[in-house]
Amino acid sequence: MVKVVILGQGYVASIFAVGLERIKRGELGYYGVPLANELPVKIEDIEIVGSYDVDKTKIGEPLYEVVRRYDKGEIPESLKGITIRKGVHLRSLRNLPIEATGLDDEMSLSDAVEKLVGEWKELGAEVFINVCTTEAFVPFESKEELIKAIEEDNKERLTATQVYVYAAAKYAKEAGGAAFVNAIPTLIANDPAFVELAKESNLVLFGDDGATGATPLTADILSHLAQRNRYVKDVAQFNIGGNNDFLALTDKERNKSKEFTKSSIVKDLLGYDAPHYIKPTGFLEPLGDKKFIAMHIEYVSFNGAVDELMIDGRINDSPALAGLLVDLARLGKIAIEKKEFGTVYPVNAFYMKNPGPKEMQNIPRIIAYEKMRMWAGLKPRWF
């Protein structure tokens, strides 16, 4: 089994929970899960054992009732046995129309960490999946600075994700191993402080920021142009959506966090920093979870010819990421068994917008896919 704890029970986590249970009931195939059931750890082996949120209307509610807010279909009754627990807030939902409360509102960060670790021991947690709302954050770079911020209860310096990873490291050290999947832009696998902490604490880190929708498509197209020695003059890519994550991105600092992870692919893949505008651009509530993406790439071909690519799409945002999380939960279990603590670049390079560790770069997704498969012990598909 793979015992999973969800951090942030919003749209992505709810679609993940419903889809997972429907697969286990034989109602769905494996579409949207890159490795389908190729791994020795099967999808049916994943068990959600805990869920955390800071929305007052969710805390204390059965997971079954919460996911009904996001999926209007038939909800698997197996989700009734899980109750949403109170997580860490640290302003993560500020400026959003949600009444929030967290453990940090009623106790010190050190006490909150101890409480989380105690609960995770009871749950027997193995993999933590972080899909909290996008945060405004500052990297630590130094493990000592991170530890000091926790010990001094510096709630202005830390984000919810950073505290969750610190708690997961403490838990992993006592439990003999765990994995943390960071599917949001906060730098964790790219922050040397957390990578060092993870290595010495038996914690696997996957991150940062799950690559879905327009970003991996842009990466594939830029790789295609680079391989044919076509000079990219400019890139414009934007997304507009109507879910809470897009609403959160109307906050300037949160938007900046997301923009960084989306824009990092250009120089990595081309070898030069072509002028680009790649942003999570706006919020339009009627779009709901089905975001609108648009892309325009202008490039120079042979004999000075200038060509253009223009792509429009409507993509269900949360299912695209939820399918990746099904793989990442199982790969986390495999990494624990392999004792590959710290961050794992072959996994990050395929699944993440900003693959850690810090010194590594984005690579063409087809290469990343094969490297990931080989790391997981699978046969190459195209090599």
N, C-alpha and C positions, 0 to 999 in steps of 0.2 A: 504493500500500500504506500501511497504518497499522501501524507497528512498535510493539508494546505490551510493556512490562515490568510484571510483577505484583509487588507488594510485600505479602507475606503470603499464602502458598499454603495457605489453609485451605479451609473449606467453600465460601464464596462464590466464591473464585478457581477452585476445582476445577470447580464447576458451570458457571461462566463458560467455562472452557477446553473442557469436554466439549460443552456446548451450541453453542458457536461452531463447533467442528470438525464437529459433526453437521449444522449448517446448511450449512456449506461442502460437505459430502458429499451434500447433497440429502435428508437423512433427516428434517429438521424444517422446519416453517413458521416464521413470524416472530412467533408469539404471545408476548406478554410483553415485546416490544421496541417501545416507544411509536411510534418513527418508522419501524418496519419497514425497508423498503428505499426510502424516499422520498428520502434524502439522496444527493447526488452521489457521496459516498464510500459504497460498498456494504459490507454486512456481510462479504461474501466477501473484501473487501480487507484485513480485519484479520488480522494475523499476530502471534502471541505469540512474542517472540524471547528473553525472559528471565523468570526467576522467582526470587524471594528469600524466604527464611524463616530462622527461628532455632531451629526444632525440630531437635535433633541427628539424629533418625531420618529427617528429610527431606533435609537437606543432602547433596548429592552424588548423590541419587537421581534417576532420570529422572522427569519430570513425569507420564509415563504411569503409573508405579507409585504415585505419591503420590495422584493423583486416584482410583485404585481404592479408596482408603480411604473415599471420600465418595460414590462412584457405583458401584452394584453391576451396572450394565448393561454393555453392550459399550463399551469405551474405544477411541476412534480411535487407530490406530497412529501417526498423525502427531505425537502428543505424546511419542513415544519419543526424539525428537532434542533435547529441551530438558532440561537438568540443573538441579536446584534449587541456587542459589548461597547462600552465607552472607550474611545481611543484618545489620542493626543491631538489637541487642537492647534495651539500656538499660532493663532490668527490665520490659519489656513483657509478659512471660509469668510474672511473679512470682506466687506463690501458686497457680499452676496445676500440675496433675500432668504437667508436660512438662519434660524435661531440655533446657534451652536454652543456646545459645551464640551470640555475635555477634562481628562485626568489632571492636566496642568492647572486647571482652574481651582482645584481643591487640594492639591498637594505639591510638593517640590518635584522637580524633574527626577531626582534620584529615587524618590519614593514611587513615582510613576513607573520608572524603569523596573524597580523591584516588583511592583504589582504585575506588570506585563509578563515578566520572566516567570513569576509564580503561576500565572494563568496558562502560559504556554507549556509549562511542565505538565500541568493537569491535562492539557489537550494532546500532549505528545507531538507537538508541531514539528514539521520537518522543512517545509517550504513556505516562506512568507511572500505574498504577492502584493506589491505596493501600487495601487491605482488611486491614490489620493488626488485631490484637485491640484492642478499645477500651482506651484509655490513661487514666491519671490525668495531668493536664497543668496547666501554668500558662501563659497567653498571654504574649507578649513585649511587644507594643505598640510597642517601639522596635527598629528595625533594628540600631542600634549595640549594643544589649544582646544581641541574637541573635548577632551576629558575635563579640562579646567572649566569649560562652559557648562558642562553637566553638573560638576561638583559645586560650582558657584551659583547654580540655579539661574543662569543667564537666559531667561526666556525671550529676550529681545534678539539674541544672537542666533538662536537655533530655530529650525523648522521641524514640523511633525516628522517628516521623512528622516531627517538626521537623527532624531531621537529614537525612532523606530529601528534604524540600523544599529545604533549603539546598543539598544536593548537586545536586538537579535544576536549581536556579537557576544554579549554577556551570556545569553541563553545557550548559544552554540558551544561556547567554551565549557559550560556545565553539562550539556547534553551529549557532547562528543561530535557535534556536527549539525549544520543547518544551512539553508540557502535562502538568499534574499533576492527577489526579482524586482528591480526598480524600473517600472514602466513609465515613469514621468521624468520631466527634464532636470530635476534637481541632480546636481553632480554627486554621484556616489562612487560608481565604478571608475570615474574620472578624477576622483579626489584622492590623492595619495594618503591622506589621513585615514580614510575609511578602508582603503585597500590594505594598508599596513595593519590596521586593527583587525580586519577580516582574516588575514593570513595567520595571525597569532592566536585567533579565537576559534578556529575551525569553522569559519563562515565562508560560504560561496557567495560572490556578488555577480549578478547579471545586470547590465545597464549600459548606457542610460537612455531612457525614452524610447518606447516601443515604436518600431518603424512600420507604419501602415499607410495606406492611401497614397497621396501624391509623392511623399518623400522617397520611398523605394523606387517608384516609377521614374522620378527625376534622376535618381542615381543610375538606373539602368540605361536611360537615354544618354546621360552625360558620358557613361562608360562607352556606349556605342559610338558616340562622336569622337571621343578621345582615341579609341582603337583605330579609327579610320583617319586620324590626323586632320580632323576638321576643327577649325578655330572657332570657339564659342565667343560671340560678341557680347551677348547679354542673356540673362535668364530672369524671367518673371514667373513667380508661382504663388498662388494664394488660395486660402481656404476660408469658407464662410459656413458656419454651422449654427444650430439652434439649441444645443444641449448645454448643460451647466458648465462644462469645461470651456466651451467657447465664450460663455458669459463671463467666466473667471478671467479669460484672456483679454477682456476689455480693460482690465487693470494693467497699467503700463509696465510695472515691474514683472508681473507674471508673464506678460506677452514677450518681454525681453528674454526671459528664461527659455521660452519655447522657440523664439526666433534663433537663438544661438545654436540649438541642437539641429534645427532644420537647415540652417545655412552652412553648417560645417562641411557638407558634402562637396561643395563646389571646388574649392582649392584641393581637397584631398584627391578627388577623382580626375581633375583636369591637369593638375600640376601648376596652375596659375589661378589667380582669384578674378575670374571674369565678373564684370559688373552684374549684380544680381539683386533682386527684390524677392525674398522668399520669407513669407510671414504668415502666421495664423491671423488673417486680416480682420475678420469681423464676426459679429453675432447677429443673427436674424432668427428670432424665435420660431416662426412658422416652419423653418427647415427641419426643426427637431434634430434627431440623431443622424439624418441623411444629409451629410455636408456636401456643399458645392465646391469643386476644385477646378482650377484653371491654370494652364501652363503655357508660356510662350518662350521659345528658345530660338534665337537668331544666330546663325553660324556661317562661316566662310568655307566653301568647298573648292575644288580644283578650278584653276584659272580665274580665281577671284569671285566665283559665283557666290551669291549670298542667298541662303535658303532659310526657311522658317518652319518651325513646328508649332502647331497650336492644338492644344488638347483640352477638352472640357469633360467633366465627369460628375456624377452624383454617386457618392459612396456611403454606405451605412458605416458610420464611424466606429461604434463600439464593437460590433461583431468582428470587424477586421482585426482589432487588437485582442479580443477575447480568444480568437482561434490561436493566436501566437502564444498566449498564456498557457494553453493546454500543453503545448510543447515544452515551454520553459519550466513548468512545474515538474515534468518528468526528467528534463535535462538537469534540473537542480538536484533531484534524487541521485541521478547517475554521477554528477560531480561530487556529491558527498561520498558516495561509495568509492570513487576514485581518489578521494582526499585531495582534490584540486582546490584548495582554499585560497581566498583572494579572489581576483576577478579572472574570467575565462574569455579571452579575446575571440577564439574561434566561434563561440556561441554569440557573443555580443556583436561581432561583425555582420552577422546575418540578420539578427532580430532587432537591433537597436539603431536609432538615428545617430547617436553619438557614442560609438562603441569604446568602452574602457579597455585597457588603462589609458591614462592621459597621453602617453607618448605614441599611441597607435592611431591609425587613420581609418577613414572609410575606404573600402576597396570595392571593386565591382561585385554586385550581389551574386552573380553566378559563381564567382570564385569563392566568395564568403559561404555560399550554400554548400559547396563541395568540401571546404575546410571544416565546416560545422559537422557535416555527415561523417567525415573521417574521424573527427574527434569523438563522435558518439559511437564509433565502431561500426558504421554502416558502409555498404559498398558505394563507391562513387556512382553518380547517375550519368554524367556526361564526360568524365575524364577517363 
